[in-house]
Every structure is written in structure tokens, then in C-alpha cells.
Amino acid sequence: MRASEATRISFDRAADQLDLSESMRRLLLTAKREVQVQIPIERDSGELATLIGYRVQHNDARGPMKGGLRYHPHVDLDEVRALASLMTWKTAVVDIPYGGAKGGVSIDPAQWSQRELERVTRRFVDAIHDLFGPDVDIPAPDMGTTADTMAWIMNQYGRYHGFAPACVTGKPVEYHGIPGRDEATGRGVGALTLKLLSRLGRRIPGTRVAIQGFGNVGTHTAKFLHDAECLIVGVSDAGGGFHRAAGFDVLELLRHAHAHGGRLEGFTGGDAITNAELLALDCDVLIPAALGGVITAANAAAVRAPIIVEGANAPTDPDADTILEGRGVVVLPDILANAGGVTASWFEWVQNRQHYQWGINRVRQELDRILGEAFEQVWQLAGSRKVPLRTAAYMLGVGRVARATVLGGVA
């Protein structure tokens, strides 16, 4: 199933509950603009490489469009289109004044030098600089991109439009970024996991958690939940994973990853397992925090965790969702669970517009407040309408975008 088809199914379930007309559904599903550009690059070897870059600007009914820039070899227009629509609903769920967008370049960053990646980024900005900006569309980091990537974007954009730090978020703190942005997505996943456990009447200390993906989101989630006295019993990255029933020393895991280029390979503090085995671990909470589409109809029955918190974008396909729901598995959906990153990006954008520096305590306090309020709204809606949390989150997000569309007019 294509990514856009999977997203459409979740949208339709919410739209049915909201009784949206066919014309409104068509309007909300159609992207405002889709751009594909050629990026010719001279590599360090002198070889000429031609890459393809994408930017999909989905909806701006509630404010400037917002979404990450992804560098990954499997990036294509359909994936970017689906992720852009997810951003529209995500920003609406947490009620921040943004729409949705997404971008990507089909590239494996591990095969390119830092100098080459900088040239790729600057050439991509050259191609689309007149299509984004502080009041139009604000990129941010995503898979395969970093704070340095965002600094290059800001600098290259400034060559055309002058000093405009709010044109992109996720920048280094020393270059007009905001403290706490790098931890925000993982912190949000962790905080919302605790809220869900509390709402389900579960005792938090000793809760066994397995995390697929040990990048930015997975590491910060692991640290947050470990500090809350949860047991991190399983972790994995692209090279495989490890299991320890008694729980890992998360600081030991972090030190190992830091010393080995962010990889878990070679860790000796647990039993080696595959990513497939991690998804089927005996645990209380499973957090897929890597690629999308990892829980499918083929493996959903093997998932033993009664709770899934989606740290990644679209990690569960609709067929798997149906199987999990039938088994009584509670799924906290991506458009709420991983919204901490875009929320902190909003803080950074506000800071840049005000030319004022926020402190880390204020960032964390506001992040926890906004995510907590959104969780309670989704939880209450799911209970009152007797629908899964995913459908309730989509109802909240889609309903807000539809209302803004009507208020703004379409003529």
C-alpha cells in the first residue's frame, strides 16, 4: 500500500465521523503545491551527480506551512505527499498556527561527505528559495538531516532574501536555534507515554518499554522514560538490536552509540536480536521510532505489547491497525505522539520573529503544557465518540482545518 493511500484511510475514518462533504474532503486532501526539482552536484571526486528533490506544500488554512526535510534513498513524491498531509493534521491536533508541508531529497547521506551534503542543500535552496520563507513554508530537520543542514538553509536563503532566521527551524542554538529543540520529539513521546499509562491505570515504575530506532527520537525517549523509572528492555537501529529483560543502563547505551558513530553495533550489554524480533518482544509498551510502515498485517499478530506509541511517522499501516484494534491494543498515533518536534519548532519560529531568546526551562514547560492539553482533548473525544485514539486525533485535526477553511473562504 502506498503511503498516501494509508494516510487517506485514516483521513476517511475521521471524515466519516465528522460527516464532511465530498467537496470538502477533496479540498482538504489536495495539496496546495507539489514541486520536484533537479539538483546537479559535483562530487568531491569530480563526478557529476544528479539528484531529485521534492517539496509538497499541503495546506495553509491555519497558518504558514511547516514540515521537515528528509534525506533518504527511498524518498519519493508519494511519500513526501503523505507526510505533508500528516503535518497538516499534526499541527492542528496540537493547535499551533501552522499548516503542513514536507520535503526530501533522494540520497543516502551516509555515502556523501559533509562538504557534498552542504552543496546538495544549498543547490536545493537555490531551486526553491522563492517558494518558502517565514510566512509561507518553514522547513525543519527530519530523517537524514541535522541542525547543520538547517544552518545551511538559513544561510543560503539569506543570500536571496536577507537576514531571516525564521525561514527554517531546528537550527543550532548558536545560530538562532532554541535550546531543547533536539530533545523535543523524544521528550514528547516519553511524556505522552506516561500520560497514556496513567490514563490506562498502569503503574509507571517498572513499565517495560521496547524502542525501535535509536536515533534522535529513540535516544531522547529512552532517556526520558528511564528517568521516570521505566525499564528499557529492547532497543534497535538499522543494524539490529538488543534485549535485556532486567532493563538497560541507558547511559551505557548512549555512551556506546556516541563512541560508535551513533550505532548500536558491538554493544555487549544485552542479547542480540533482529528488528523483527524487537517488534515482537514481551513488553508493556512498544515505541516504533524509526521508519514508517514497520508494523503490517504480516506481523501485527506477533506484536505482544498491549500499548504502542508511534514515535515515527506512519509506522503502522491501516491493515495492521485493524488487527491491533481487534486485539485490544491501544495505539497512540503519530500525529499526536511525535508532535513535540513541530511544537518546539513553533517556539523557535516565535523566538526568531521576536528576536528574543527562550530558555530551556520555558521550552520544556510550554512543550509539556501543549502536548498535555492535546492528549486530554484526544482522550476525551475518543471516549465520548467511542473511537480509537487515531481516529479521535484525526477528527480533532481535520475538524480544525476544515473549520479554518470555511472561515477563510475558498473563493
DRENDO-1510 file (C-alpha; in Angstrom, 1 decimal, always signed):
<recs>
REC; n; res; u; v; w
REC; 1; MET; +0.0; +0.0; +0.0 .
REC; 2; ARG; +1.3; +3.4; -0.9 .
REC; 3; ALA; +2.0; +5.9; +1.9 .
REC; 4; SER; -0.7; +8.4; +0.5 .
REC; 5; GLU; -3.3; +5.6; +0.4 .
REC; 6; ALA; -2.6; +4.6; +4.0 .
REC; 7; THR; -3.0; +8.3; +5.1 .
REC; 8; ARG; -6.2; +8.6; +3.1 .
REC; 9; ILE; -7.8; +5.7; +5.0 .
REC; 10; SER; -7.2; +7.4; +8.4 .
REC; 11; PHE; -8.5; +10.6; +7.0 .
REC; 12; ASP; -11.7; +9.0; +5.7 .
REC; 13; ARG; -12.4; +7.4; +9.0 .
REC; 14; ALA; -12.3; +10.7; +10.7 .
REC; 15; ALA; -14.2; +12.5; +7.9 .
REC; 16; ASP; -17.0; +9.9; +8.2 .
REC; 17; GLN; -17.3; +10.7; +11.9 .
REC; 18; LEU; -17.3; +14.5; +11.1 .
REC; 19; ASP; -19.8; +14.0; +8.3 .
REC; 20; LEU; -17.7; +16.0; +5.9 .
REC; 21; SER; -19.0; +16.6; +2.4 .
REC; 22; GLU; -17.2; +15.0; -0.6 .
REC; 23; SER; -16.2; +18.5; -1.9 .
REC; 24; MET; -14.6; +19.4; +1.5 .
REC; 25; ARG; -12.8; +16.1; +1.6 .
REC; 26; ARG; -11.4; +16.6; -1.9 .
REC; 27; LEU; -10.3; +20.1; -1.0 .
REC; 28; LEU; -8.6; +19.0; +2.2 .
REC; 29; LEU; -6.8; +16.1; +0.6 .
REC; 30; THR; -5.5; +18.0; -2.4 .
REC; 31; ALA; -2.0; +19.6; -1.9 .
REC; 32; LYS; -1.7; +23.3; -2.5 .
REC; 33; ARG; +1.6; +22.9; -4.4 .
REC; 34; GLU; +3.9; +20.0; -5.3 .
REC; 35; VAL; +7.4; +20.7; -6.5 .
REC; 36; GLN; +10.0; +18.4; -8.0 .
REC; 37; VAL; +13.5; +19.8; -8.8 .
REC; 38; GLN; +16.7; +18.7; -10.3 .
REC; 39; ILE; +19.8; +19.0; -8.2 .
REC; 40; PRO; +23.0; +18.7; -10.2 .
REC; 41; ILE; +26.1; +18.3; -7.9 .
REC; 42; GLU; +29.8; +17.9; -8.5 .
REC; 43; ARG; +31.1; +15.4; -6.0 .
REC; 44; ASP; +34.4; +15.6; -4.3 .
REC; 45; SER; +35.8; +13.1; -6.8 .
REC; 46; GLY; +34.8; +15.4; -9.7 .
REC; 47; GLU; +31.9; +13.1; -10.8 .
REC; 48; LEU; +28.7; +14.9; -11.7 .
REC; 49; ALA; +25.7; +13.5; -9.8 .
REC; 50; THR; +22.0; +14.4; -10.5 .
REC; 51; LEU; +19.6; +14.2; -7.5 .
REC; 52; ILE; +15.9; +14.8; -7.3 .
REC; 53; GLY; +14.4; +17.0; -4.6 .
REC; 54; TYR; +10.8; +17.4; -3.5 .
REC; 55; ARG; +8.7; +19.9; -1.6 .
REC; 56; VAL; +5.0; +19.3; -1.1 .
REC; 57; GLN; +3.1; +22.2; +0.5 .
REC; 58; HIS; -0.2; +20.6; +1.5 .
REC; 59; ASN; -2.4; +23.2; +3.3 .
REC; 60; ASP; -2.1; +26.7; +4.8 .
REC; 61; ALA; -5.6; +27.3; +6.1 .
REC; 62; ARG; -4.4; +27.7; +9.7 .
REC; 63; GLY; -1.0; +29.4; +9.0 .
REC; 64; PRO; +2.3; +29.1; +7.2 .
REC; 65; MET; +3.1; +25.5; +6.1 .
REC; 66; LYS; +5.5; +23.5; +8.3 .
REC; 67; GLY; +7.4; +20.3; +7.8 .
REC; 68; GLY; +10.7; +18.6; +7.8 .
REC; 69; LEU; +13.3; +18.0; +5.0 .
REC; 70; ARG; +14.3; +14.3; +4.7 .
REC; 71; TYR; +17.5; +12.9; +3.1 .
REC; 72; HIS; +16.9; +9.2; +2.4 .
REC; 73; PRO; +17.4; +6.9; -0.6 .
REC; 74; HIS; +13.8; +5.9; -0.6 .
REC; 75; VAL; +12.3; +9.4; -0.7 .
REC; 76; ASP; +9.8; +9.8; -3.5 .
REC; 77; LEU; +6.9; +12.1; -4.3 .
REC; 78; ASP; +4.2; +9.8; -2.9 .
REC; 79; GLU; +6.0; +9.5; +0.5 .
REC; 80; VAL; +6.5; +13.3; +0.7 .
REC; 81; ARG; +2.9; +13.9; -0.2 .
REC; 82; ALA; +1.7; +11.6; +2.5 .
REC; 83; LEU; +4.0; +13.1; +5.2 .
REC; 84; ALA; +3.0; +16.7; +4.2 .
REC; 85; SER; -0.7; +15.8; +4.9 .
REC; 86; LEU; +0.3; +14.3; +8.2 .
REC; 87; MET; +1.9; +17.6; +9.1 .
REC; 88; THR; -1.3; +19.4; +8.4 .
REC; 89; TRP; -3.3; +17.3; +10.8 .
REC; 90; LYS; -0.4; +17.2; +13.4 .
REC; 91; THR; -0.1; +20.9; +13.7 .
REC; 92; ALA; -3.9; +21.2; +14.0 .
REC; 93; VAL; -4.1; +18.4; +16.7 .
REC; 94; VAL; -1.7; +20.4; +19.0 .
REC; 95; ASP; -3.4; +23.6; +17.9 .
REC; 96; ILE; -0.4; +25.6; +16.8 .
REC; 97; PRO; -0.9; +28.1; +13.9 .
REC; 98; TYR; +0.7; +26.2; +11.1 .
REC; 99; GLY; -0.3; +24.2; +8.1 .
REC; 100; GLY; +1.5; +21.2; +6.7 .
REC; 101; ALA; +4.4; +20.6; +4.3 .
REC; 102; LYS; +7.2; +18.2; +3.7 .
REC; 103; GLY; +10.4; +17.9; +1.7 .
REC; 104; GLY; +13.0; +15.4; +0.7 .
REC; 105; VAL; +16.0; +14.5; -1.4 .
REC; 106; SER; +16.5; +11.0; -2.7 .
REC; 107; ILE; +20.0; +10.5; -1.3 .
REC; 108; ASP; +21.8; +8.2; +1.1 .
REC; 109; PRO; +23.6; +10.7; +3.3 .
REC; 110; ALA; +26.0; +8.0; +4.7 .
REC; 111; GLN; +27.6; +7.8; +1.2 .
REC; 112; TRP; +28.2; +11.6; +0.9 .
REC; 113; SER; +30.8; +13.8; +2.6 .
REC; 114; GLN; +29.8; +16.7; +4.8 .
REC; 115; ARG; +31.0; +19.1; +2.1 .
REC; 116; GLU; +28.9; +17.3; -0.5 .
REC; 117; LEU; +25.8; +17.4; +1.6 .
REC; 118; GLU; +26.3; +21.1; +2.1 .
REC; 119; ARG; +26.4; +21.6; -1.7 .
REC; 120; VAL; +23.3; +19.5; -2.1 .
REC; 121; THR; +21.4; +21.6; +0.5 .
REC; 122; ARG; +22.5; +24.9; -1.0 .
REC; 123; ARG; +21.6; +23.8; -4.5 .
REC; 124; PHE; +18.2; +22.7; -3.3 .
REC; 125; VAL; +17.6; +26.1; -1.7 .
REC; 126; ASP; +18.7; +27.7; -4.9 .
REC; 127; ALA; +15.9; +25.8; -6.7 .
REC; 128; ILE; +13.0; +26.5; -4.2 .
REC; 129; HIS; +14.0; +29.7; -2.3 .
REC; 130; ASP; +11.1; +31.7; -3.7 .
REC; 131; LEU; +8.6; +29.1; -2.6 .
REC; 132; PHE; +9.3; +29.0; +1.2 .
REC; 133; GLY; +10.0; +31.5; +3.9 .
REC; 134; PRO; +8.9; +32.7; +7.4 .
REC; 135; ASP; +5.3; +33.5; +6.4 .
REC; 136; VAL; +4.9; +30.8; +3.7 .
REC; 137; ASP; +6.6; +27.5; +4.5 .
REC; 138; ILE; +9.2; +26.7; +7.2 .
REC; 139; PRO; +11.4; +23.6; +6.8 .
REC; 140; ALA; +12.9; +21.7; +9.7 .
REC; 141; PRO; +15.1; +18.6; +10.3 .
REC; 142; ASP; +13.9; +15.1; +9.5 .
REC; 143; MET; +15.5; +11.8; +8.8 .
REC; 144; GLY; +19.0; +12.2; +7.4 .
REC; 145; THR; +19.2; +15.9; +8.1 .
REC; 146; THR; +20.6; +17.8; +11.1 .
REC; 147; ALA; +20.9; +21.2; +12.7 .
REC; 148; ASP; +23.8; +21.9; +10.4 .
REC; 149; THR; +21.6; +21.3; +7.4 .
REC; 150; MET; +19.2; +23.9; +8.7 .
REC; 151; ALA; +22.0; +26.4; +9.2 .
REC; 152; TRP; +23.0; +25.9; +5.6 .
REC; 153; ILE; +19.4; +26.5; +4.5 .
REC; 154; MET; +19.1; +29.7; +6.6 .
REC; 155; ASN; +22.4; +31.0; +5.2 .
REC; 156; GLN; +21.6; +30.2; +1.6 .
REC; 157; TYR; +18.1; +31.7; +1.9 .
REC; 158; GLY; +19.6; +34.8; +3.3 .
REC; 159; ARG; +21.7; +35.3; +0.2 .
REC; 160; TYR; +18.5; +35.9; -1.7 .
REC; 161; HIS; +16.2; +37.4; +0.9 .
REC; 162; GLY; +18.4; +38.9; +3.6 .
REC; 163; PHE; +18.6; +38.0; +7.3 .
REC; 164; ALA; +15.6; +35.8; +8.1 .
REC; 165; PRO; +16.3; +33.2; +10.8 .
REC; 166; ALA; +12.6; +32.3; +11.0 .
REC; 167; CYS; +12.8; +30.8; +7.4 .
REC; 168; VAL; +13.8; +27.4; +8.9 .
REC; 169; THR; +13.7; +25.8; +12.4 .
REC; 170; GLY; +15.9; +23.2; +14.1 .
REC; 171; LYS; +19.0; +25.3; +13.7 .
REC; 172; PRO; +22.0; +25.1; +16.1 .
REC; 173; VAL; +21.4; +27.1; +19.3 .
REC; 174; GLU; +24.5; +29.1; +18.4 .
REC; 175; TYR; +22.9; +30.0; +15.1 .
REC; 176; HIS; +19.5; +31.3; +16.1 .
REC; 177; GLY; +18.1; +28.0; +17.2 .
REC; 178; ILE; +16.3; +27.3; +20.5 .
REC; 179; PRO; +17.5; +25.1; +23.4 .
REC; 180; GLY; +15.6; +21.9; +23.8 .
REC; 181; ARG; +14.6; +21.5; +20.1 .
REC; 182; ASP; +16.8; +18.5; +19.6 .
REC; 183; GLU; +15.2; +16.6; +22.5 .
REC; 184; ALA; +11.7; +17.8; +21.9 .
REC; 185; THR; +10.3; +15.0; +19.8 .
REC; 186; GLY; +11.7; +12.3; +22.1 .
REC; 187; ARG; +10.7; +14.2; +25.2 .
REC; 188; GLY; +7.2; +14.5; +23.9 .
REC; 189; VAL; +7.0; +10.8; +23.1 .
REC; 190; GLY; +8.2; +10.0; +26.6 .
REC; 191; ALA; +5.8; +12.5; +28.3 .
REC; 192; LEU; +2.8; +11.3; +26.3 .
REC; 193; THR; +3.7; +7.6; +27.1 .
REC; 194; LEU; +3.5; +8.4; +30.8 .
REC; 195; LYS; +0.2; +10.2; +30.3 .
REC; 196; LEU; -1.3; +7.3; +28.5 .
REC; 197; LEU; -0.1; +4.8; +31.1 .
REC; 198; SER; -1.7; +6.9; +33.8 .
REC; 199; ARG; -5.0; +7.2; +31.9 .
REC; 200; LEU; -4.9; +3.4; +31.5 .
REC; 201; GLY; -4.4; +2.9; +35.2 .
REC; 202; ARG; -1.0; +1.4; +34.8 .
REC; 203; ARG; +1.9; +1.8; +37.3 .
REC; 204; ILE; +4.7; +3.7; +35.6 .
REC; 205; PRO; +7.8; +2.5; +37.6 .
REC; 206; GLY; +8.9; -0.9; +36.2 .
REC; 207; THR; +7.0; -0.5; +32.9 .
REC; 208; ARG; +8.8; -2.5; +30.2 .
REC; 209; VAL; +9.5; -0.5; +27.1 .
REC; 210; ALA; +11.0; -1.5; +23.7 .
REC; 211; ILE; +12.1; +1.1; +21.3 .
REC; 212; GLN; +12.8; +0.5; +17.6 .
REC; 213; GLY; +15.1; +3.2; +16.4 .
REC; 214; PHE; +17.9; +4.7; +18.4 .
REC; 215; GLY; +18.4; +8.0; +16.6 .
REC; 216; ASN; +17.4; +11.4; +17.8 .
REC; 217; VAL; +13.8; +10.4; +18.8 .
REC; 218; GLY; +14.7; +7.0; +20.2 .
REC; 219; THR; +17.6; +8.1; +22.4 .
REC; 220; HIS; +15.7; +11.0; +24.0 .
REC; 221; THR; +12.7; +8.9; +24.5 .
REC; 222; ALA; +14.8; +6.2; +26.2 .
REC; 223; LYS; +16.5; +8.7; +28.5 .
REC; 224; PHE; +13.2; +10.4; +29.5 .
REC; 225; LEU; +11.4; +7.1; +30.3 .
REC; 226; HIS; +14.5; +5.7; +32.1 .
REC; 227; ASP; +14.5; +8.8; +34.3 .
REC; 228; ALA; +10.8; +8.0; +35.0 .
REC; 229; GLU; +11.8; +4.6; +36.3 .
REC; 230; CYS; +10.6; +2.6; +33.3 .
REC; 231; LEU; +12.7; -0.4; +32.2 .
REC; 232; ILE; +14.1; -0.1; +28.6 .
REC; 233; VAL; +14.2; -3.8; +27.8 .
REC; 234; GLY; +14.7; -3.5; +24.0 .
REC; 235; VAL; +16.5; -1.1; +21.6 .
REC; 236; SER; +17.4; -1.4; +17.9 .
REC; 237; ASP; +18.7; +0.6; +15.0 .
REC; 238; ALA; +19.1; -0.2; +11.3 .
REC; 239; GLY; +21.8; -2.8; +12.1 .
REC; 240; GLY; +19.8; -4.8; +14.6 .
REC; 241; GLY; +19.1; -4.6; +18.3 .
REC; 242; PHE; +19.5; -5.9; +21.8 .
REC; 243; HIS; +17.2; -7.2; +24.5 .
REC; 244; ARG; +17.8; -7.2; +28.3 .
REC; 245; ALA; +14.8; -8.3; +30.4 .
REC; 246; ALA; +16.1; -6.6; +33.5 .
REC; 247; GLY; +16.4; -3.3; +31.6 .
REC; 248; PHE; +19.4; -1.5; +30.1 .
REC; 249; ASP; +21.6; +1.1; +31.7 .
REC; 250; VAL; +20.5; +3.8; +29.2 .
REC; 251; LEU; +23.6; +6.0; +29.8 .
REC; 252; GLU; +25.7; +3.0; +28.9 .
REC; 253; LEU; +23.8; +2.6; +25.7 .
REC; 254; LEU; +24.2; +6.3; +24.9 .
REC; 255; ARG; +27.9; +6.2; +25.5 .
REC; 256; HIS; +28.3; +3.2; +23.2 .
REC; 257; ALA; +26.3; +4.8; +20.4 .
REC; 258; HIS; +28.2; +8.1; +20.8 .
REC; 259; ALA; +31.5; +6.3; +20.6 .
REC; 260; HIS; +30.5; +4.3; +17.5 .
REC; 261; GLY; +29.0; +6.9; +15.2 .
REC; 262; GLY; +25.5; +6.6; +16.6 .
REC; 263; ARG; +25.3; +2.9; +16.0 .
REC; 264; LEU; +24.4; +0.1; +18.5 .
REC; 265; GLU; +26.5; -2.5; +16.7 .
REC; 266; GLY; +29.1; -4.1; +19.0 .
REC; 267; PHE; +27.2; -3.4; +22.2 .
REC; 268; THR; +27.8; -6.2; +24.8 .
REC; 269; GLY; +25.3; -5.4; +27.5 .
REC; 270; GLY; +22.4; -7.4; +26.1 .
REC; 271; ASP; +21.3; -10.3; +23.9 .
REC; 272; ALA; +21.4; -9.5; +20.1 .
REC; 273; ILE; +18.0; -9.5; +18.3 .
REC; 274; THR; +16.7; -8.5; +14.9 .
REC; 275; ASN; +14.3; -5.6; +14.3 .
REC; 276; ALA; +11.6; -8.1; +13.6 .
REC; 277; GLU; +12.2; -9.7; +17.0 .
REC; 278; LEU; +12.2; -6.4; +18.8 .
REC; 279; LEU; +8.6; -5.7; +17.5 .
REC; 280; ALA; +7.5; -9.0; +19.0 .
REC; 281; LEU; +9.2; -8.6; +22.4 .
REC; 282; ASP; +7.3; -9.3; +25.6 .
REC; 283; CYS; +6.9; -5.8; +26.9 .
REC; 284; ASP; +4.3; -3.3; +28.1 .
REC; 285; VAL; +5.0; -0.5; +25.6 .
REC; 286; LEU; +6.3; -0.7; +22.1 .
REC; 287; ILE; +7.7; +2.5; +20.6 .
REC; 288; PRO; +8.5; +2.4; +16.8 .
REC; 289; ALA; +10.7; +5.4; +16.4 .
REC; 290; ALA; +12.4; +4.7; +13.1 .
REC; 291; LEU; +11.0; +4.3; +9.6 .
REC; 292; GLY; +7.3; +4.2; +8.6 .
REC; 293; GLY; +5.4; +1.0; +7.6 .
REC; 294; VAL; +7.2; -1.3; +10.1 .
REC; 295; ILE; +4.0; -2.8; +11.6 .
REC; 296; THR; +2.0; -4.5; +8.9 .
REC; 297; ALA; -0.7; -7.1; +8.5 .
REC; 298; ALA; +2.0; -9.7; +8.3 .
REC; 299; ASN; +3.5; -9.0; +11.7 .
REC; 300; ALA; +0.7; -7.3; +13.7 .
REC; 301; ALA; -0.4; -10.5; +15.3 .
REC; 302; ALA; +3.1; -11.1; +16.6 .
REC; 303; VAL; +3.2; -7.8; +18.5 .
REC; 304; ARG; +2.9; -8.7; +22.2 .
REC; 305; ALA; +2.9; -5.2; +23.7 .
REC; 306; PRO; -0.6; -4.0; +24.7 .
REC; 307; ILE; +0.4; -0.4; +24.1 .
REC; 308; ILE; +2.0; +1.2; +21.0 .
REC; 309; VAL; +3.3; +4.8; +21.0 .
REC; 310; GLU; +4.2; +5.9; +17.5 .
REC; 311; GLY; +7.4; +7.9; +17.7 .
REC; 312; ALA; +8.0; +7.5; +13.9 .
REC; 313; ASN; +5.7; +8.9; +11.2 .
REC; 314; ALA; +3.2; +6.3; +9.9 .
REC; 315; PRO; +4.9; +3.2; +11.4 .
REC; 316; THR; +1.6; +1.2; +11.4 .
REC; 317; ASP; -0.3; +0.5; +8.2 .
REC; 318; PRO; -4.1; +0.5; +8.2 .
REC; 319; ASP; -4.5; -3.2; +7.9 .
REC; 320; ALA; -2.3; -3.7; +10.9 .
REC; 321; ASP; -4.3; -1.0; +12.7 .
REC; 322; THR; -7.4; -3.1; +12.2 .
REC; 323; ILE; -5.7; -6.2; +13.6 .
REC; 324; LEU; -4.3; -4.4; +16.6 .
REC; 325; GLU; -7.7; -2.7; +17.4 .
REC; 326; GLY; -9.4; -6.1; +17.2 .
REC; 327; ARG; -6.9; -7.4; +19.8 .
REC; 328; GLY; -7.5; -4.5; +22.1 .
REC; 329; VAL; -4.0; -3.0; +21.6 .
REC; 330; VAL; -4.0; +0.8; +22.4 .
REC; 331; VAL; -2.2; +2.9; +19.8 .
REC; 332; LEU; -1.2; +6.5; +20.4 .
REC; 333; PRO; -1.0; +7.8; +16.9 .
REC; 334; ASP; +2.0; +9.6; +15.3 .
REC; 335; ILE; +0.2; +12.9; +14.7 .
REC; 336; LEU; +0.0; +13.4; +18.4 .
REC; 337; ALA; +2.7; +11.2; +19.9 .
REC; 338; ASN; +5.6; +12.8; +17.9 .
REC; 339; ALA; +4.3; +16.3; +17.7 .
REC; 340; GLY; +6.8; +17.6; +20.2 .
REC; 341; GLY; +9.3; +18.4; +17.4 .
REC; 342; VAL; +7.0; +20.7; +15.5 .
REC; 343; THR; +5.8; +22.3; +18.7 .
REC; 344; ALA; +9.3; +23.2; +19.7 .
REC; 345; SER; +9.9; +24.4; +16.1 .
REC; 346; TRP; +7.0; +26.8; +16.6 .
REC; 347; PHE; +8.7; +28.1; +19.7 .
REC; 348; GLU; +11.9; +28.7; +17.7 .
REC; 349; TRP; +9.9; +30.5; +15.0 .
REC; 350; VAL; +8.2; +32.7; +17.6 .
REC; 351; GLN; +11.6; +33.4; +19.1 .
REC; 352; ASN; +13.1; +34.3; +15.8 .
REC; 353; ARG; +10.2; +36.6; +14.9 .
REC; 354; GLN; +10.6; +38.4; +18.3 .
REC; 355; HIS; +14.4; +38.4; +18.2 .
REC; 356; TYR; +14.3; +37.0; +21.7 .
REC; 357; GLN; +16.0; +34.0; +23.3 .
REC; 358; TRP; +13.9; +31.4; +25.2 .
REC; 359; GLY; +15.5; +29.4; +28.0 .
REC; 360; ILE; +15.4; +25.6; +28.3 .
REC; 361; ASN; +13.0; +25.6; +31.2 .
REC; 362; ARG; +10.4; +27.7; +29.4 .
REC; 363; VAL; +10.7; +25.4; +26.3 .
REC; 364; ARG; +10.1; +22.3; +28.4 .
REC; 365; GLN; +7.3; +23.8; +30.4 .
REC; 366; GLU; +5.4; +25.1; +27.3 .
REC; 367; LEU; +6.0; +21.8; +25.4 .
REC; 368; ASP; +4.6; +19.7; +28.3 .
REC; 369; ARG; +1.6; +22.0; +28.6 .
REC; 370; ILE; +0.7; +22.0; +24.9 .
REC; 371; LEU; +1.1; +18.3; +24.4 .
REC; 372; GLY; -0.7; +17.5; +27.7 .
REC; 373; GLU; -3.7; +19.6; +26.6 .
REC; 374; ALA; -3.8; +18.0; +23.2 .
REC; 375; PHE; -3.6; +14.5; +24.7 .
REC; 376; GLU; -6.5; +15.2; +27.0 .
REC; 377; GLN; -8.6; +16.5; +24.1 .
REC; 378; VAL; -7.9; +13.4; +22.1 .
REC; 379; TRP; -8.6; +11.1; +25.0 .
REC; 380; GLN; -11.9; +12.7; +25.8 .
REC; 381; LEU; -13.0; +12.7; +22.2 .
REC; 382; ALA; -12.1; +9.1; +21.8 .
REC; 383; GLY; -14.1; +8.2; +24.9 .
REC; 384; SER; -17.2; +10.3; +24.0 .
REC; 385; ARG; -17.3; +9.1; +20.4 .
REC; 386; LYS; -16.2; +5.5; +21.2 .
REC; 387; VAL; -13.4; +5.6; +18.5 .
REC; 388; PRO; -9.7; +4.6; +18.6 .
REC; 389; LEU; -7.2; +7.3; +19.6 .
REC; 390; ARG; -6.0; +7.6; +16.0 .
REC; 391; THR; -9.5; +8.4; +14.7 .
REC; 392; ALA; -10.0; +10.8; +17.5 .
REC; 393; ALA; -6.8; +12.6; +16.8 .
REC; 394; TYR; -7.6; +12.9; +13.1 .
REC; 395; MET; -11.1; +14.1; +14.0 .
REC; 396; LEU; -9.6; +16.9; +16.1 .
REC; 397; GLY; -7.0; +17.9; +13.4 .
REC; 398; VAL; -9.2; +17.5; +10.3 .
REC; 399; GLY; -12.1; +19.3; +12.0 .
REC; 400; ARG; -9.9; +22.3; +12.9 .
REC; 401; VAL; -8.5; +22.5; +9.4 .
REC; 402; ALA; -12.0; +22.2; +7.8 .
REC; 403; ARG; -13.3; +24.9; +10.1 .
REC; 404; ALA; -10.5; +27.3; +9.3 .
REC; 405; THR; -11.1; +26.6; +5.6 .
REC; 406; VAL; -14.7; +27.6; +5.9 .
REC; 407; LEU; -13.9; +30.7; +7.9 .
REC; 408; GLY; -11.2; +31.8; +5.5 .
REC; 409; GLY; -13.4; +31.2; +2.4 .
REC; 410; VAL; -12.4; +29.4; -0.7 .
REC; 411; ALA; -13.4; +31.9; -3.4 .
</recs>
